[in-house]
């Protein structure tokens, strides 16, 4: 992994599969609320899945890829770990991001040697006009600019990466600092949320916990598979909330 193209190929084998096969990642964790002069509070459990497949991006060169994915994630009771339907008498809006696609071009992928493991680190600061302007969504928008920090780490064994398999076993961690979720209806109250999760690449979608598979099958069964073709723009919790609640 001495060139950006080689580093991206190693990341691609860790995050997905070079042969275009569907790959499922599953994760679990917790969501913490924070605010000025307030103690941190664990408000939700969190569990999700991402089903994706990697294709070469012929228009961008032999070392470029497109990652086509859907992801669903669910807010849980922090104690019982049951999927929530309401929170403080408000309906919970779970994560149904379709699509959640990425374009990959060779770049110097940050890596850390951890003995027999290699860690790929992706730090993604976000700041762009919010799909929920305060003037239209005073109870559901933290501000006119959406600002968040997404922190991913993918871990793979060096011996697996030295082989020729198109996909290698992997684990991952993910943290996010974000504004209040729109459906929490906290408006411009200072503070926000911190997500702290960990997970792994599964051998097949059938390894997703049965409760979670049943919930997906009962609500949006298409999330058991990756998209068949590229589409944009990506869905987010903020754009999905806007679709469910269009401005008057």
C-alpha positions as CSV (number, residue, x, y, z in Angstrom):
1,X,0.0,0.0,0.0
2,X,2.5,2.5,-1.2
3,X,0.4,4.6,-3.6
4,X,-3.0,6.2,-3.3
5,X,-4.4,3.7,-5.8
6,X,-3.1,0.8,-3.7
7,X,-4.4,2.3,-0.5
8,X,-7.8,2.8,-2.0
9,X,-7.9,-0.7,-3.3
10,X,-7.1,-2.0,0.2
11,X,-9.8,0.1,1.7
12,X,-12.2,-1.1,-0.9
13,X,-11.6,-4.7,0.0
14,X,-12.1,-3.8,3.6
15,X,-15.2,-1.7,3.2
16,X,-16.8,-3.7,0.4
17,X,-15.8,-6.3,-2.2
18,X,-13.9,-5.8,-5.5
19,X,-16.1,-8.4,-7.3
20,X,-19.3,-6.4,-6.9
21,X,-20.8,-8.8,-4.4
22,X,-23.2,-7.3,-1.8
23,X,-21.6,-6.6,1.5
24,X,-23.5,-6.0,4.8
25,X,-22.1,-4.0,7.7
26,X,-24.0,-4.1,11.0
27,X,-23.3,-1.8,14.0
28,X,-24.6,-1.0,17.4
29,X,-24.0,1.6,20.0
30,X,-25.5,4.6,21.9
31,X,-26.5,8.2,21.4
32,X,-25.6,10.8,24.1
33,X,-27.1,14.3,24.5
34,X,-25.0,17.2,25.6
35,X,-25.5,20.9,26.3
36,X,-23.8,23.8,28.0
37,X,-23.6,23.3,31.8
38,X,-25.6,20.0,31.5
39,X,-24.4,16.5,32.2
40,X,-24.0,14.0,29.3
41,X,-27.0,11.8,29.1
42,X,-27.5,8.5,27.2
43,X,-30.8,9.1,25.4
44,X,-30.9,6.3,22.9
45,X,-29.4,3.0,21.9
46,X,-28.7,2.8,18.2
47,X,-28.4,-0.1,15.7
48,X,-28.1,-0.2,12.0
49,X,-27.2,-1.9,8.8
50,X,-25.6,-0.8,5.5
51,X,-25.9,-3.0,2.4
52,X,-23.7,-2.0,-0.4
53,X,-21.9,-3.1,-3.5
54,X,-18.8,-1.7,-5.2
55,X,-18.6,-1.0,-9.0
56,X,-15.8,0.4,-11.0
57,X,-16.4,4.0,-12.2
58,X,-15.3,3.6,-15.8
59,X,-15.8,7.3,-16.5
60,X,-13.2,8.3,-13.9
61,X,-10.4,5.8,-14.6
62,X,-9.4,2.2,-13.7
63,X,-8.7,3.0,-10.1
64,X,-12.0,4.8,-9.3
65,X,-15.1,3.2,-7.8
66,X,-18.7,3.9,-6.9
67,X,-20.1,2.5,-3.7
68,X,-23.8,2.0,-4.0
69,X,-25.5,1.5,-0.6
70,X,-28.7,1.8,1.4
71,X,-28.6,2.1,5.2
72,X,-31.2,1.8,7.9
73,X,-30.7,2.5,11.5
74,X,-33.0,2.5,14.5
75,X,-33.2,4.4,17.8
76,X,-33.6,2.1,20.8
77,X,-34.6,2.4,24.4
78,X,-31.3,2.9,26.1
79,X,-32.1,0.2,28.7
80,X,-34.3,-2.5,27.1
81,X,-32.7,-2.0,23.6
82,X,-36.2,-2.3,22.0
83,X,-36.9,-0.2,18.9
84,X,-38.6,3.0,19.8
85,X,-41.8,4.2,18.1
86,X,-42.2,7.3,20.3
87,X,-40.0,9.4,22.5
88,X,-41.4,12.0,24.9
89,X,-44.8,11.6,23.2
90,X,-43.2,12.4,19.8
91,X,-43.0,9.9,16.9
92,X,-39.5,8.6,16.3
93,X,-38.2,8.9,12.7
94,X,-35.7,6.2,12.1
95,X,-32.9,6.3,9.5
96,X,-34.0,5.2,6.0
97,X,-31.2,6.5,3.8
98,X,-31.8,5.5,0.2
99,X,-29.4,6.0,-1.4
100,X,-26.2,6.5,0.7
101,X,-23.7,6.4,-2.2
102,X,-20.1,7.5,-2.5
103,X,-17.7,8.2,-5.3
104,X,-14.1,7.0,-4.6
105,X,-11.0,8.3,-6.3
106,X,-7.4,7.5,-5.3
107,X,-6.3,9.6,-2.3
108,X,-3.8,9.1,0.5
109,X,-5.9,7.0,2.8
110,X,-4.9,7.6,6.5
111,X,-3.8,4.3,7.9
112,X,-2.3,3.2,11.3
113,X,-0.3,0.0,11.9
114,X,-1.7,-1.9,14.9
115,X,0.5,-4.9,15.2
116,X,-1.2,-7.5,12.9
117,X,-4.0,-5.1,12.0
118,X,-4.3,-2.1,9.7
119,X,-6.7,0.7,10.6
120,X,-8.2,2.9,7.9
121,X,-9.4,6.3,9.4
122,X,-11.8,8.5,7.6
123,X,-12.6,11.9,9.2
124,X,-15.5,13.8,7.5
125,X,-16.4,17.3,8.7
126,X,-19.7,18.5,7.2
127,X,-21.1,22.0,6.8
128,X,-23.7,22.9,4.2
129,X,-27.1,24.7,4.0
130,X,-29.6,22.8,6.0
131,X,-32.5,21.1,4.3
132,X,-34.5,22.4,7.2
133,X,-34.2,26.2,7.3
134,X,-35.1,27.7,10.7
135,X,-37.7,30.0,9.0
136,X,-39.6,26.9,7.7
137,X,-38.9,24.5,10.6
138,X,-38.5,26.6,13.8
139,X,-39.2,23.6,16.1
140,X,-37.1,21.1,14.1
141,X,-34.0,22.9,12.9
142,X,-30.9,23.7,14.9
143,X,-29.7,26.2,12.4
144,X,-29.6,27.2,8.7
145,X,-26.3,25.4,8.4
146,X,-26.0,21.7,9.0
147,X,-22.8,21.0,10.8
148,X,-21.6,17.5,11.9
149,X,-18.4,15.5,12.2
150,X,-18.4,11.8,11.1
151,X,-15.5,9.6,12.3
152,X,-15.0,6.2,10.7
153,X,-12.4,3.5,11.4
154,X,-12.2,0.2,9.6
155,X,-9.9,-2.6,10.9
156,X,-8.5,-5.5,8.8
157,X,-5.8,-8.1,9.4
158,X,-2.6,-7.5,7.5
159,X,-2.4,-11.1,6.5
160,X,-5.8,-10.9,4.9
161,X,-4.9,-7.7,3.0
162,X,-1.7,-9.5,1.7
163,X,-3.9,-12.1,0.0
164,X,-5.8,-11.9,-3.2
165,X,-9.4,-12.2,-2.0
166,X,-11.7,-9.5,-3.3
167,X,-13.1,-8.9,0.2
168,X,-11.5,-9.3,3.6
169,X,-13.1,-9.7,7.1
170,X,-13.3,-6.4,8.9
171,X,-14.6,-4.6,12.0
172,X,-15.4,-0.9,12.3
173,X,-16.1,2.0,14.6
174,X,-18.2,5.1,14.0
175,X,-18.7,8.3,15.9
176,X,-20.7,11.3,15.0
177,X,-21.2,14.8,16.5
178,X,-24.4,16.3,15.2
179,X,-27.2,18.7,15.9
180,X,-30.4,17.6,17.7
181,X,-32.4,15.3,15.4
182,X,-35.3,17.1,13.7
183,X,-38.0,14.9,15.3
184,X,-36.7,15.7,18.8
185,X,-38.2,19.2,18.3
186,X,-35.6,21.0,20.2
187,X,-35.3,23.9,17.9
188,X,-32.2,26.1,18.4
189,X,-31.5,24.9,22.0
190,X,-27.7,24.9,22.5
191,X,-26.1,21.4,22.5
192,X,-26.5,18.3,20.3
193,X,-25.8,14.6,20.1
194,X,-22.8,12.3,20.0
195,X,-23.1,8.8,18.5
196,X,-20.7,6.1,19.5
197,X,-20.9,2.8,17.7
198,X,-19.0,-0.3,16.7
199,X,-19.7,-3.1,14.2
200,X,-18.4,-5.6,11.7
201,X,-18.7,-6.8,8.1
202,X,-21.0,-9.8,8.1
203,X,-20.8,-12.9,6.0
204,X,-24.3,-12.3,4.7
205,X,-27.4,-10.2,5.3
206,X,-28.9,-13.2,7.1
207,X,-26.5,-12.6,10.0
208,X,-28.2,-9.3,10.9
209,X,-30.1,-9.9,14.2
210,X,-33.5,-11.4,13.5
211,X,-35.4,-8.5,15.2
212,X,-33.7,-6.0,13.0
213,X,-34.3,-8.0,9.8
214,X,-37.9,-8.4,10.7
215,X,-38.4,-4.7,11.3
216,X,-36.8,-3.9,7.9
217,X,-38.9,-6.5,6.2
218,X,-42.0,-5.1,7.7
219,X,-41.3,-1.5,6.8
220,X,-38.9,-1.1,3.9
221,X,-37.8,-4.6,2.6
222,X,-35.7,-3.0,-0.2
223,X,-33.1,-2.2,2.5
224,X,-32.1,-5.8,2.6
225,X,-30.2,-5.2,-0.7
226,X,-27.9,-2.7,-2.3
227,X,-29.2,-0.4,-5.0
228,X,-28.9,-1.7,-8.6
229,X,-27.8,1.6,-10.1
230,X,-26.3,4.9,-9.2
231,X,-28.6,7.7,-8.1
232,X,-28.3,11.1,-6.4
233,X,-28.6,13.1,-4.2
234,X,-28.1,11.0,-1.1
235,X,-30.8,10.8,1.5
236,X,-30.1,11.9,5.1
237,X,-32.2,12.1,8.3
238,X,-32.7,15.8,7.5
239,X,-33.9,15.4,3.9
240,X,-36.0,12.4,4.9
241,X,-37.7,14.4,7.6
242,X,-38.4,17.2,5.1
243,X,-40.0,14.6,2.7
244,X,-42.2,13.4,5.5
245,X,-43.0,17.0,6.6
246,X,-42.9,19.3,3.5
247,X,-43.0,23.0,4.3
248,X,-46.4,24.6,4.2
